[in-house]
Amino acid sequence: FHKAKQEFLRKKDEKRKAKEQILKAKAEKEEALKKYKEKRLRTYKTLSKKTKKGQPVMKDRMEMLLEKIQQQVSS
């Protein structure tokens, strides 16, 4: 009986650890998705800005290109 109880507790602990791992992975995935969406929204807003005449605002575009180049150089 003691051996069966230990086996049951071991399996229960394994299930709990597996569930915690799944929840942790899910939380990380949601966080990464949230960051990605925020970055996309920020990019869209800066690229969609227009002047009075309907031309794209080049200042923001140049800043984005500079950021991209700096990231590529640093990594």
C-alpha angles and dihedrals in degrees: 000000000000091000092051091050092051090050090050092050092047092052091046090052091049091051091049092050092048091050091049090050092051092049091049092050091048092051092049091049092050091048092050091048091050092051091048093051092048091051092048092049092049091049092048093050094050094046095046095056112116136191123239090272094050098257119136116259103251096194092069093043092052091049090052091049090049091051091050092050092048091051092050092049094048095049 
